[in-house]
Amino acid sequence: MVEVNKVKTNVWIVDNVVDKQHIYPQIKEAARLLQCGEVVAFPTETVYGLGADATNTTAVEKIFAAKGRPSDNPLIVHIARREQLESIVSDVPDIANTLIERFWPGPLTLILPKKEGVISDRVTAGLSTVAVRMPAHPVALALIRESGLPLAAPSANRSGRPSPTMAAHVLDDLDGRIAGVVDGGETGIGVESTVLDCTVKVPTILRPGGITKEALAEVIGTVVDGSAVTNEQEAPKSPGMKYTHYAPKSPMMIVYGSPSFLQTLVDKQRALGKKVGVLTTEENLAFYRADAVLACGSRHDLHTVASHLYDTLRQFDQTDVDIIYSESFPAEGIGTAIMNRLQKAAGHQVIVEGETHF
């Protein structure tokens, strides 16, 4: 793996609503560094990505080094034009074309058979498939177009940490480890793209995200949920399947139960001298008595929870809590992605009201 030498991390501030971003000198400078094999973070509509030339193995190695990312964890390739897709995959099934017409640009990643000899094997973890998406963010699209490259881009954070939804999060994790950050303000959706495997008989969701299972089914019919990799020797086909992700520094548990039950858990820990945090929503913010109570959105609009989830997890790192209890959410629609991220952040540690806990 490429060693990380301390570097100056440039920060380029751009307006994320102005058209023709490619005329900005900041975009041109960032694109030039990408062409030179450097890594640059940039905003998408989901989270900030850490981009590098997907055809350049040395450049891709810098992503893994900066993040401390496991080598068998594949990366998503970001493109800005349809012809870029044709240059890196060997086949686009009819079902994939239908999805592209409906959801691209947007938070949907498609697993497709890769064209040999184009994308670095480090991007695909040696698999015969490649994950591709076209982001729906003017800065991301402008940067990809200006660079002329397909960009491998996982989330721009240290591996295992909550994903970044603003440039400050990127700098918290990667300042001095990457060439630059294009600061386009806060991202919108807040959780990563949905990853759909189009190389199997029935399209399979490998990672829930910004496009819900229900929305996909409306367009293409039957869609099934994929399971996380359980065999430690097996390479995952998608990011977010195998390893612990999104975790705050303090241990976290998800509570399935009433606010009153969650408060009893808080009280027990505080009686033992522990400092306790609670992740909740605006509706229950005033209910809890704990050392840090943070709301990540409204239970009446789970899109607000998705948008603020990672920032809230990072806010707990600014406290001195010893343990965090998180409320749970309905696992439907965008709630499926929220619970997927919370479960991984908690290392699948859950407490269920009515069950015996030791």
Buried (B, 14 or more C-beta within 10 A) or exposed (E): EBEBEEBEBBBBEBEBEEEEBBEBEBBBBBBEBBBEBBBBBBBBBBBBBBBBBBBBBEBBBBBBBBBBBBEBBBBBBBBBBEEBBEEBBBEBBEBBEEBBEBBBBBBBBBBBBBBEEBBBEBBBBEBEBBBBBBBBBBBBBBBBBBBEBBBBBBBBBBBBBBBBBBBBBBBBBBBEBBBBBBBBBBBBBBBBBBBBBBBEEEBBBBBBBBBBBEBBEEBBEEBBEBEBBEEEEEBBBBBBBBBEBBBBBBEBBBBBBEBEBBBEBBEEBBEEEEBBBBBBBBBBEEEBEBBBBBBBBBBEEBBBBBBBBBBBBBBBBEBEBBBBBBBBBEEEBBBBBBBBBBBBBBEEEBBEBEEEEE
